[in-house]
């Protein structure tokens, strides 16, 4: 692996760490700064897809308004691959926050981010978060979580 690839992958890992911190404090501007203007996102909640950074910003704002207290977003099993001006990262995420009644709402999701080098730094051009569902009932599997050895590997 070349030095440039290691630096690119390290930078993307730093951006993931900042993303976690910014979600915890609901710092919307730094979160949105990670996204390219022409982003297309498939989130686990809300619309089928979000096109453009403005549409996705409104979605994040609604998410933060739903969580009345401090939110959390933990990344596990982060894998980053960068080649040239494109990269991807995949991970498991444990996230949540309290609802209006103060009840903690949490769950595990799968996540993938596609990055492009834009104006000298990495920007997310596609993001996809999803949760598994039971095919028979059609219900999202909110209680599903990785095995303990999977969590420790991240």
Secondary structure, 3 states (H helix, E strand, C coil): CCHHHHHHHHHHHHHHHHHHHHHHCCCHHHHHCCEEEEEEEECCCCCCCEECHHHHHHHHHHHHHHCCCCCEEEEEEEEEEEECCEEEEEEEEEEEEECCCCCEEEEEEEEEEEEEEECCEEEEEEEEEECCECCCCCCECCCCCCCHHHHHHC
